[in-house]
């Protein structure tokens, strides 16, 4: 149910909202205390944001967090 709600919100927000949400997810991942925690957070990113979050993390030098 929460995935459906999250996807609905992402679709409603449009392109700018999607970018902002991706930036917030990436920020949260980069601020994680451990690599394991960061990878767990990355695995929870909604599928509609996954590519944008991955791109942000790679551009920020955190590419190792995007490998599963």
Phi, psi and omega in degrees: 000319182292326177296318179297315179296317179298313179298321178297315179297317179299317180295323180291323184293336180079188186299312182294320178294323179295317178297317179296317179296321178296320179294322178294317177299314181298319178299315180298319179295315181293335181269003179297149183289326182230161177297320180297318178295319179296317179294322178296319176296317180299322179292340180268356180298132177303144185302329181288345180251350190305313182295317180294318179296317179300315180298317179297315181296318180296315180295338180266002178087019181246038184301328182298338180281345183268355177271141183254000000 
